[in-house]
Amino acid sequence: MTAACPGCGAPVTFRWAQAVQATCPYCKGVLVRTDLDLALVGRQADFPRTGSPIQVGTTGRWRGTRFDVVGRLTYQWERGRWNEWHCRLADGRSAWLSDAQLEYAMTEVAPEDTPVPALSRLGVGDVCGWHDQRYTVATITEAEYVGTEGELPFTSTSRARCRFVDFRHDAGRFATLDGSEDPPVLYLGEYVDFADLALEGLRAFEGWPAP
């Protein structure tokens, strides 16, 4: 779908049918979509470019399924920033590629019947079980929302400071409880090697690719 940005009139193309929010690449207007109508709800301030080679438009494969990177959220915490890349899978599903200090994980929203623990009661070392697997709380991070680009499955206008709880599993599985939404949302997935994602359309910059 392509529609005119209500802020500047430029064409905004949606790559993902279920997208709720997009950022105009021309005027940086934050646009919320209702059916075929777009509403301008704010402006995206410029934020520093990511040091990642991944960008909107990058393609790859996860668990044998092709995906396209269609959006990005960036968060900041006391030790730096990380990106959450919104990915559209070829079968229509939505997934997230977390990109933090050369560590990568792919996750999806947990099934609706998955029990979600209370965010405020979790501590490092606590154990939770999902789908007959035991996950241990590895880190609890207080982070601030920095900015967005591309298409998202939700609106980002109400995001501010929030808490994330990351869980690790001995077999490489990964889970995160996202406190930027109310109620918090649980995502399940796994750590992935950069090479295994078979990424194409990466951003080139000084120092990348490594010699």
SEVOLO-665787 format. One record per residue (C-alpha): x, y, z; chain; residue number from 1. Coordinates in Angstrom, 1 decimal. Example, Ala and Ser with C-alpha at 12.3 -4.5 7.8 and 13.67 -1.06 7.14 Angstrom:
REM SEVOLO-665787
{{12.3; -4.5; 7.8}; 'A'; 1}
{{13.7; -1.1; 7.1}; 'A'; 2}
//
This chain:
REM SEVOLO-665787
{{0.0; 0.0; 0.0}; 'A'; 1}
{{1.2; 3.5; -0.8}; 'A'; 2}
{{-0.4; 6.6; 0.6}; 'A'; 3}
{{0.5; 10.3; 0.8}; 'A'; 4}
{{2.1; 11.6; 3.9}; 'A'; 5}
{{-0.3; 14.1; 5.6}; 'A'; 6}
{{2.7; 16.2; 6.7}; 'A'; 7}
{{4.5; 16.7; 3.4}; 'A'; 8}
{{2.6; 14.9; 0.7}; 'A'; 9}
{{5.4; 12.5; -0.1}; 'A'; 10}
{{4.4; 8.9; -0.9}; 'A'; 11}
{{4.8; 6.5; 2.0}; 'A'; 12}
{{4.9; 2.8; 1.0}; 'A'; 13}
{{3.9; 0.1; 3.5}; 'A'; 14}
{{5.8; -3.2; 3.0}; 'A'; 15}
{{3.8; -5.0; 5.7}; 'A'; 16}
{{0.0; -5.3; 5.5}; 'A'; 17}
{{-0.4; -5.2; 9.3}; 'A'; 18}
{{1.7; -2.1; 10.0}; 'A'; 19}
{{0.1; 0.3; 12.4}; 'A'; 20}
{{2.8; 3.0; 12.4}; 'A'; 21}
{{5.3; 4.3; 9.9}; 'A'; 22}
{{7.8; 7.1; 9.7}; 'A'; 23}
{{7.9; 9.3; 6.6}; 'A'; 24}
{{11.4; 9.0; 5.1}; 'A'; 25}
{{11.2; 12.6; 3.9}; 'A'; 26}
{{9.8; 14.8; 6.6}; 'A'; 27}
{{10.2; 12.3; 9.5}; 'A'; 28}
{{6.6; 12.5; 10.4}; 'A'; 29}
{{5.3; 9.7; 12.6}; 'A'; 30}
{{2.2; 8.3; 10.9}; 'A'; 31}
{{-0.5; 6.1; 12.5}; 'A'; 32}
{{-2.5; 4.1; 10.0}; 'A'; 33}
{{-6.2; 3.4; 10.2}; 'A'; 34}
{{-7.4; 1.4; 7.2}; 'A'; 35}
{{-6.3; 3.6; 4.3}; 'A'; 36}
{{-6.0; 6.8; 6.3}; 'A'; 37}
{{-2.8; 8.2; 7.8}; 'A'; 38}
{{-2.7; 10.5; 10.7}; 'A'; 39}
{{0.3; 12.6; 11.6}; 'A'; 40}
{{0.9; 12.2; 15.3}; 'A'; 41}
{{4.3; 13.8; 15.7}; 'A'; 42}
{{7.8; 14.2; 14.3}; 'A'; 43}
{{10.7; 11.9; 14.7}; 'A'; 44}
{{13.7; 13.8; 15.9}; 'A'; 45}
{{17.0; 13.0; 14.3}; 'A'; 46}
{{19.0; 10.4; 16.4}; 'A'; 47}
{{22.5; 9.1; 15.9}; 'A'; 48}
{{23.0; 6.6; 13.1}; 'A'; 49}
{{23.3; 3.0; 14.2}; 'A'; 50}
{{26.7; 1.3; 14.2}; 'A'; 51}
{{25.0; -1.8; 12.8}; 'A'; 52}
{{25.2; -2.9; 9.2}; 'A'; 53}
{{21.5; -3.9; 9.3}; 'A'; 54}
{{19.1; -1.3; 7.9}; 'A'; 55}
{{15.5; -1.1; 6.8}; 'A'; 56}
{{15.4; -3.1; 3.6}; 'A'; 57}
{{17.9; -5.8; 4.7}; 'A'; 58}
{{16.7; -9.3; 3.9}; 'A'; 59}
{{17.6; -12.6; 5.6}; 'A'; 60}
{{16.5; -16.1; 6.6}; 'A'; 61}
{{15.4; -17.4; 10.0}; 'A'; 62}
{{14.4; -21.0; 10.6}; 'A'; 63}
{{14.3; -21.5; 6.9}; 'A'; 64}
{{11.9; -18.6; 6.3}; 'A'; 65}
{{12.8; -15.4; 4.4}; 'A'; 66}
{{12.3; -12.1; 6.2}; 'A'; 67}
{{12.5; -8.4; 5.3}; 'A'; 68}
{{13.6; -5.7; 7.8}; 'A'; 69}
{{10.8; -3.2; 7.7}; 'A'; 70}
{{11.3; -1.0; 10.8}; 'A'; 71}
{{13.5; -0.2; 13.8}; 'A'; 72}
{{13.1; 0.8; 17.4}; 'A'; 73}
{{16.2; 2.1; 19.3}; 'A'; 74}
{{16.6; 2.2; 23.1}; 'A'; 75}
{{19.3; 3.7; 25.2}; 'A'; 76}
{{20.6; 2.5; 28.6}; 'A'; 77}
{{23.6; 3.3; 30.8}; 'A'; 78}
{{26.0; 1.3; 28.7}; 'A'; 79}
{{24.9; 2.4; 25.3}; 'A'; 80}
{{22.2; 1.8; 22.7}; 'A'; 81}
{{20.6; -1.2; 21.0}; 'A'; 82}
{{18.3; -1.8; 18.1}; 'A'; 83}
{{15.2; -3.8; 17.8}; 'A'; 84}
{{14.6; -4.5; 14.0}; 'A'; 85}
{{11.0; -5.3; 13.0}; 'A'; 86}
{{11.0; -8.1; 10.5}; 'A'; 87}
{{8.2; -9.2; 8.2}; 'A'; 88}
{{8.5; -13.0; 7.6}; 'A'; 89}
{{7.5; -14.4; 4.2}; 'A'; 90}
{{4.5; -16.3; 5.8}; 'A'; 91}
{{3.1; -13.0; 7.1}; 'A'; 92}
{{4.3; -13.3; 10.7}; 'A'; 93}
{{6.1; -10.5; 12.6}; 'A'; 94}
{{9.4; -11.1; 14.4}; 'A'; 95}
{{12.1; -9.0; 16.0}; 'A'; 96}
{{15.8; -9.1; 15.5}; 'A'; 97}
{{17.6; -7.7; 18.6}; 'A'; 98}
{{21.0; -6.2; 17.7}; 'A'; 99}
{{23.1; -5.3; 20.8}; 'A'; 100}
{{26.9; -5.1; 20.9}; 'A'; 101}
{{27.3; -7.8; 18.2}; 'A'; 102}
{{24.9; -10.1; 19.9}; 'A'; 103}
{{21.8; -11.1; 18.0}; 'A'; 104}
{{18.5; -12.7; 18.9}; 'A'; 105}
{{15.3; -13.4; 17.0}; 'A'; 106}
{{12.0; -13.4; 18.8}; 'A'; 107}
{{8.3; -13.5; 18.3}; 'A'; 108}
{{5.4; -12.6; 20.6}; 'A'; 109}
{{4.7; -15.6; 22.8}; 'A'; 110}
{{1.4; -17.5; 22.2}; 'A'; 111}
{{-1.7; -16.0; 23.9}; 'A'; 112}
{{-1.9; -18.8; 26.4}; 'A'; 113}
{{1.7; -18.4; 27.6}; 'A'; 114}
{{1.7; -17.3; 31.3}; 'A'; 115}
{{3.5; -13.9; 31.8}; 'A'; 116}
{{5.2; -13.3; 35.1}; 'A'; 117}
{{4.8; -10.0; 37.0}; 'A'; 118}
{{7.6; -7.7; 35.8}; 'A'; 119}
{{8.1; -6.1; 39.2}; 'A'; 120}
{{8.7; -9.4; 41.0}; 'A'; 121}
{{11.5; -10.7; 38.8}; 'A'; 122}
{{15.1; -10.7; 39.9}; 'A'; 123}
{{18.4; -11.8; 38.4}; 'A'; 124}
{{18.7; -15.6; 38.8}; 'A'; 125}
{{14.9; -16.3; 39.0}; 'A'; 126}
{{13.7; -19.2; 36.9}; 'A'; 127}
{{10.5; -19.3; 34.7}; 'A'; 128}
{{9.2; -22.2; 32.6}; 'A'; 129}
{{7.6; -22.0; 29.2}; 'A'; 130}
{{6.7; -24.9; 26.9}; 'A'; 131}
{{8.6; -27.3; 29.2}; 'A'; 132}
{{11.8; -25.2; 29.0}; 'A'; 133}
{{13.5; -23.5; 32.0}; 'A'; 134}
{{14.7; -19.9; 31.5}; 'A'; 135}
{{16.8; -18.0; 34.0}; 'A'; 136}
{{16.7; -14.2; 34.4}; 'A'; 137}
{{20.1; -13.0; 33.1}; 'A'; 138}
{{19.7; -9.2; 33.1}; 'A'; 139}
{{17.2; -6.5; 34.1}; 'A'; 140}
{{17.7; -3.3; 32.1}; 'A'; 141}
{{16.2; 0.2; 32.5}; 'A'; 142}
{{16.1; 1.8; 29.1}; 'A'; 143}
{{14.8; 4.9; 27.4}; 'A'; 144}
{{13.2; 5.0; 24.0}; 'A'; 145}
{{15.3; 7.0; 21.5}; 'A'; 146}
{{13.5; 6.8; 18.2}; 'A'; 147}
{{12.1; 4.8; 15.4}; 'A'; 148}
{{12.0; 4.4; 11.6}; 'A'; 149}
{{10.1; 2.3; 9.1}; 'A'; 150}
{{7.0; 0.3; 10.0}; 'A'; 151}
{{5.9; -1.0; 13.4}; 'A'; 152}
{{3.0; -3.2; 14.5}; 'A'; 153}
{{2.1; -0.7; 17.3}; 'A'; 154}
{{2.4; 3.0; 18.0}; 'A'; 155}
{{5.5; 4.4; 19.7}; 'A'; 156}
{{4.1; 7.7; 20.8}; 'A'; 157}
{{3.6; 6.7; 24.4}; 'A'; 158}
{{7.0; 5.1; 25.0}; 'A'; 159}
{{9.4; 6.6; 27.5}; 'A'; 160}
{{11.6; 4.9; 30.1}; 'A'; 161}
{{10.9; 1.3; 30.6}; 'A'; 162}
{{12.2; -2.1; 32.0}; 'A'; 163}
{{13.3; -5.1; 30.0}; 'A'; 164}
{{13.9; -8.5; 31.6}; 'A'; 165}
{{16.1; -10.9; 29.5}; 'A'; 166}
{{16.1; -14.7; 30.1}; 'A'; 167}
{{18.7; -17.2; 28.9}; 'A'; 168}
{{18.4; -20.9; 28.3}; 'A'; 169}
{{21.3; -23.4; 28.2}; 'A'; 170}
{{20.4; -24.5; 24.7}; 'A'; 171}
{{20.6; -21.0; 23.2}; 'A'; 172}
{{17.0; -20.1; 23.5}; 'A'; 173}
{{16.2; -16.5; 24.5}; 'A'; 174}
{{13.2; -14.7; 26.0}; 'A'; 175}
{{12.5; -11.1; 26.9}; 'A'; 176}
{{9.7; -9.4; 28.9}; 'A'; 177}
{{9.1; -6.0; 27.3}; 'A'; 178}
{{7.9; -3.5; 29.8}; 'A'; 179}
{{7.5; -0.7; 27.2}; 'A'; 180}
{{4.0; -1.9; 26.7}; 'A'; 181}
{{1.1; -2.2; 29.3}; 'A'; 182}
{{0.7; -4.9; 30.2}; 'A'; 183}
{{4.2; -6.2; 29.5}; 'A'; 184}
{{4.7; -8.5; 26.4}; 'A'; 185}
{{6.7; -11.7; 26.4}; 'A'; 186}
{{8.8; -12.6; 23.4}; 'A'; 187}
{{10.3; -16.0; 22.8}; 'A'; 188}
{{13.1; -17.0; 20.4}; 'A'; 189}
{{16.7; -17.8; 20.3}; 'A'; 190}
{{20.2; -16.3; 19.9}; 'A'; 191}
{{21.4; -16.4; 16.4}; 'A'; 192}
{{24.8; -16.1; 14.6}; 'A'; 193}
{{25.1; -13.2; 12.3}; 'A'; 194}
{{26.4; -15.4; 9.4}; 'A'; 195}
{{23.5; -17.9; 9.8}; 'A'; 196}
{{20.9; -15.1; 9.1}; 'A'; 197}
{{22.2; -14.9; 5.5}; 'A'; 198}
{{21.6; -11.2; 5.4}; 'A'; 199}
{{21.7; -9.2; 2.2}; 'A'; 200}
{{21.3; -5.5; 1.5}; 'A'; 201}
{{23.5; -4.5; 4.5}; 'A'; 202}
{{24.7; -1.0; 5.0}; 'A'; 203}
{{28.3; -0.3; 4.1}; 'A'; 204}
{{30.4; 2.0; 6.2}; 'A'; 205}
{{34.0; 2.5; 7.3}; 'A'; 206}
{{35.1; -0.5; 9.3}; 'A'; 207}
{{32.4; -2.7; 7.8}; 'A'; 208}
{{32.7; -5.3; 6.5}; 'A'; 209}
{{35.7; -6.2; 8.7}; 'A'; 210}
{{38.9; -7.0; 6.7}; 'A'; 211}
//
